[in-house]
């Protein structure tokens, strides 16, 4: 699924530039501090979420803690999530989860990096709640009829991340090798991970 950038994107970019300029002129921040924050945000990627998934696949006690409280589980690994509440939902052979933010584009950026353009698009945000199987099929994810599909709507205070089903054929793999299998789209729920054996 692809979508053109929002018509209002230019407005928000101009507003961001104006606020940034005002903060610098008032001496609240320096250009170097702004650049450091931009660089830090750009450096974040879905590999942080993949690290959590790999640990959960290898450590049942960690998995239980992660499903009980995603924010605390992230912090256990030294991954900052900020003030938001992270909820991790588990895919199984019988249940598949997908994430959306219907109001805007709330997304666990601290763990997954910058959201893809399609995630922010009006088409994805409106259609995935009405016709989730059709939307997933557009991503190449066709679920059997007997698999329950759950759609989770993020908010300003709460973000979701999917714990993908561990691929078959990965018994005995270490965390680094397992983390390399995890994709951004599997952490959002629009993709499943292929079996390895």
QUIDAFEN-V573788 format. One record per backbone hydrogen bond with DSSP energy under -1.0 kcal/mol. NH is the residue of the N-H (numbers start at 1). CO is the residue of the C=O. Records with the same first field share a line. If there is no record, write none. Layout:
# QUIDAFEN-V573788
NH = CO, CO
This chain:
# QUIDAFEN-V573788
9 = 6
12 = 8
13 = 9
14 = 10
15 = 11
16 = 12
17 = 13
18 = 14
19 = 15
20 = 16
21 = 17
22 = 18
23 = 19
24 = 20
25 = 21
26 = 22
27 = 24
28 = 23
29 = 23
34 = 30
35 = 31
36 = 32
37 = 33
38 = 34
39 = 35
40 = 36
41 = 37
42 = 38
43 = 39
48 = 45
49 = 111
50 = 46
51 = 47
52 = 48
53 = 49
54 = 50
55 = 51
56 = 52
57 = 53
58 = 54
59 = 55
63 = 59
64 = 60
65 = 61
66 = 62
67 = 63
68 = 64
69 = 65
70 = 86
73 = 69
74 = 70
75 = 71
76 = 72
77 = 74
78 = 75
79 = 74
85 = 157
87 = 159
89 = 161
91 = 163
92 = 95
96 = 148
98 = 150
99 = 188
100 = 152
109 = 107
111 = 108
112 = 108
113 = 109
120 = 116
125 = 121
126 = 122
127 = 123
128 = 124
131 = 127
135 = 131
136 = 132
137 = 133
138 = 134
140 = 137
141 = 136
147 = 144
148 = 94
150 = 96
152 = 98
154 = 100
155 = 158
159 = 85
161 = 87
162 = 187
163 = 89
173 = 170
178 = 174
179 = 175
180 = 176
181 = 178
187 = 183
188 = 184
189 = 185
190 = 185
191 = 185
196 = 168
